[in-house]
Amino acid sequence: MATDIKLPYDHVAAHAHLTAKDKRLARLVAKNGEFNYLLDTCDSVYESLLESIAYQSISGKAAAKIFSRIRALGSDGKCPTPQEILATSVKALREAGLSNAKAAAMHDLAQKTIDGVVPTLEAAHALTDEELVTRLSSVRGIGAWTVEMFLMFRLGRPDVLPIHDYGVQKGFALTYNRPFIPKPRELAEFGERWRPYRSIASWYMWRAVEHYGHKRKVTKPPVKKRKKKNAAPKRTKKSRATKSKRRARK
């Protein structure tokens, strides 16, 4: 669920900075208009990550149905507390539609929330992006990408660049007329020009896929074949014939 929560930065200043630094991005901004993503309204870091686990690797429709069953496990119609999740068996979580891996991830999330590894929402605002990535990605089933989405769409952090996100990679290739999907390192290096508003630039990369994706294709870069070390040289017909003659003379 989302609502109109004020972003913790000046979006006018963000647009001015990005369009002045990057002409191609400026054209995309003019084509799309100002960004207008809405911040998530989950009441806690724990609840936001609980929902993220439910939504991993399945369709949004199926995930919404499963997460509604998970929410029903809580008392008074509220999202189940960490204690309630821990008290719910893996079998019960499986019956709600989770895989064994997701059930284990929810149990780990609940325990790390109780232990204080997963911070409160108030405490999260005081932590840096790097600190949050380190702490939250220690939870089973939570990777850097999930934390980056949390930083962007719940905390409203302005300078997050999800370099492993395929949509951002593809949008970059389309915007800058690259024939291949960029490597994460290449995207990170290029994205330095977007600081301190890389979240907004990333949002426009997603929009680029919508605007340009149907006009041309980009592909993954070709895989270079590695030469085998200490490989024996290939024997030609001539070398084989010479070797046969030598054997005949003996």
Secondary structure as GFF3:
##gff-version 3
##sequence-region A 1 250
A	DSSP	beta_strand	2	3	.	.	.	ID=ss1
A	DSSP	alpha_helix	11	21	.	.	.	ID=ss2
A	DSSP	alpha_helix	23	32	.	.	.	ID=ss3
A	DSSP	beta_strand	39	40	.	.	.	ID=ss4
A	DSSP	alpha_helix	45	55	.	.	.	ID=ss5
A	DSSP	alpha_helix	60	71	.	.	.	ID=ss6
A	DSSP	three_ten_helix	75	77	.	.	.	ID=ss7
A	DSSP	alpha_helix	82	87	.	.	.	ID=ss8
A	DSSP	alpha_helix	90	95	.	.	.	ID=ss9
A	DSSP	alpha_helix	100	115	.	.	.	ID=ss10
A	DSSP	alpha_helix	121	126	.	.	.	ID=ss11
A	DSSP	alpha_helix	129	136	.	.	.	ID=ss12
A	DSSP	alpha_helix	144	153	.	.	.	ID=ss13
A	DSSP	alpha_helix	166	175	.	.	.	ID=ss14
A	DSSP	alpha_helix	184	190	.	.	.	ID=ss15
A	DSSP	three_ten_helix	191	194	.	.	.	ID=ss16
A	DSSP	alpha_helix	198	212	.	.	.	ID=ss17
A	DSSP	alpha_helix	237	249	.	.	.	ID=ss18
###
